[in-house]
Amino acid sequence: MKILQVGLGNFGMNHFRAWHELGHGDSLRVAEVAEALHSRATTLRFPADRIATRTDAFWAEADVVDVVTGTDAHYAVCRQALLDGKDVFVEKPMTLSVEEAVDLAGIVAERGRVLQVGYYYRYHPIARWLRGQIAAGALGDLRYAYGSFMGFKRARNDVGVMHTDGIHFIDLFNFLFDATPVDVYGVARDHFKRGLDDLALGLFTYPGDLVARVEAGYIQPGEWRDKVVPGAMTTKSITVVGSRRTVVADFEAERTTMYDVHHELRDGVWTAVQGDVVSPAIPAASPLDQIKAELADFLACVGARRRPAADSVTSGVNLAVIIDAFSQSARERQRLPIAIPRVSAPAPADAGR
């Protein structure tokens, strides 16, 4: 299987290393329009004749295309790859707009291709453990969740901060709760006057009256040195509150705590009951570990012709609609419904989780 990676920026280098650590270095070709970035690969002894400035240099021989470009280039590269019979892995967000996302999902379904969107927090052992706890009812009825994916760092020029950072935890909450939100109240600020939000807060309601808050921003210094963006100070943590227990998970500190806390009605008073505080033994996972896990899953889906869980509808169209509703809500300063469109499920039909 020949792999073409399109893009070799900062995050692209993580993909580049992941493909090699997965044992696919000999099958890898790279297209990066900025020739100055080629040295990132060649200094790691990657053959110079397997990296080019033009995508079409290796296009014909590629079986799968890994898209790690700026978001504004995702749609065109993904669309051409799907139409040419290639399977696609694309970093989040899948597209800039809902219309582009719907078009790609339609091609995936029509052509029977595999397309997976890169939301690597789904592959963190903490997320897998927490999803299992929720499914088993260990937290009881879910009531409230909140997540902060923020940090003091450079501002991207292709999409706003909710579209690039906050979207990670929107997708993660969808994955954990096995649901999509039904409405949103959004707050966004453009302090840098670029036409893109640099501070964003989203309040999402899920079925069953579960409320989730997602905070993102470039202006708030976080608690930890970012593992992905050099020099950035970041916070990447979530809290999920249930009627029986609460879980706090810090992905940067690799620390998870489960609190056995709930309320009981005693003599007419809702009394706070506190039990054990447990820190489960969950393996750590670096961003590179998570990327390796999701790329390995992608290749398994390609081999089995199986629909990925983070497919073009679940993590493509749905996320595009949610972000669009958030942005409209922030502009209009009112709570708005999230109307997820009916889109044909991508083929292959088996969506193994």
Secondary structure by P-SEA (a helix, b strand, c coil): cbbbbccccaaaaaaaaaaaaacccccbbbbbcccccccccccccccccccccccccccccccbbbbcccccaaaaaaaaaaaacccccccccccccaaaaaaaaaaaaaabbbbbccccccccaaaaaaaaaaaacccccccbbbbbbccbbbbbcccccccccaaaaaaaaaaaaccccccbbbbbbcccccccccbbbbbbbccccbbbbbbbbccccccccccccccbbbbbbbbbbcccbbbbbbccccbbbbbbcccccccccbbbbbccccccbbbbbcaaaaaaaaaaaaaaaaaaccccccccccccaaaaaaaaaaaaaaaacbbbbbbbccccccccccccc
